Amino acid sequence: MAYDAFLLLSFGGPEHPDHVLPFLRNVTRGRGVPDERLAEVAEHYYHFGGVSPINQQCRDLLAAVGADFAANGVDLPMYWGNRNWQPMLADTVAQMRDDGITSALGFATSAYGGYSSCRQYWEDIAAARAKVGPGAPTIAKLRQFHDHPGFVGPHSDAVRAALGTLDPRRRSNTRLVFTAHSIPVSMAETAGPEGGRYTAQLNETAALVHAAAAPDLPWDLVWQSRSGPPRVPWLEPDVNDHLKALADKGVTDVVVSPIGFVSDHLEVIWDLDNEAKQTAADLGMGYARAGTPGTDPRFVAMVRELVLERTDGRTRDRLGTLPVWDTCPENCCPPPRRPSTTDRHD
């Protein structure tokens, strides 16, 4: 099939204090979350001047991918649309229609399967096309990339760099702690045709990064950014609880690697650079947070390679063994049935 555009799909984030509550209302639309609860979450954004880094990170990534495309003969105009804040996906799809685009390839800023991280982007695309109406371009989402060398390599190098900031004399008591966004257990159990896709892919990524970065150290996969009511089971342990448990076992230093994310957006810099870092300090534990791919040239080149898989039949470049696919099955990652939450996933 011929494609005539590239579309970056992301979560979106506020870029002014006045945007924060409207943005959070978009995130929680239809869930009946009161403004009082949203105001608590809003404080995380106000801590950074009411600006989430994610939109600028998308601009930077789009510019880097565009330059890489141009340098390698990939002739596709570039577009960007968000789920929850401007530029909204429906507005972008309307612009694409007006520009004469008929069929685009979409790259979502999430490496993994699951409802929020994958299937919901398919729903976003369908809703945007329905809103635009006749003439809306078709949009095919590129595959998940949790085990692509262009994703694993930057994470591995970041872990090595973070380890280099810790006291080497305490390496025997150092541990790697990989983190990803927690989700309801019920959602995790249905993440894929055979269940458990989200956690399985994250475990595979963690194992690949560990093997490349520090195979001599023990590691764990834990969770961050939980937002649901206490009575609803979410994936555990939380990173802060896990640090306390490690300290009780005599671990003196940790490298925390947010493999669940592609860039240092608000949940990374708040949950890990503030809360988890403070937890480690309170425990007297050495703490280093590894970076994310961002605009690492290998990650940027990966986007091009995913496009060429579709357009030129390029062989998939993979390090893992879990199955991947271009088009998700209809029964993949159904929407969760859960009480209202402030499910932050930027």
Secondary structure, 3 states (H helix, E strand, C coil): CCCCEEEEEECCCCECHHHHHHHHHHHCCCCCCCHHHHHHHHHHHHCCCCECCHHHHHHHHHHHHHHHHHHCCCCCCEEEEECCCCCEHHHHHHHHHHCCCCEEEEEECCCCCCHHHHHHHHHHHHHHHHHHCCCCCEEEECCCCCCCHHHHHHHHHHHHHHHCCCCHHHHHHEEEEEEEECCEHHHHHCCCCCCCHHHHHHHHHHHHHHHHHCCCCCEEEEEECCCCCCCCCECCCEHHHHHHHHHHCCCCEEEEECCCCCCCCHHHHHHHHHHHHHHHHHCCCEEEECCCCCCCHHHHHHHHHHHHHHHCCCCCCCCCCCCCCCCCCCCCCCCCCCCCCCCCCC
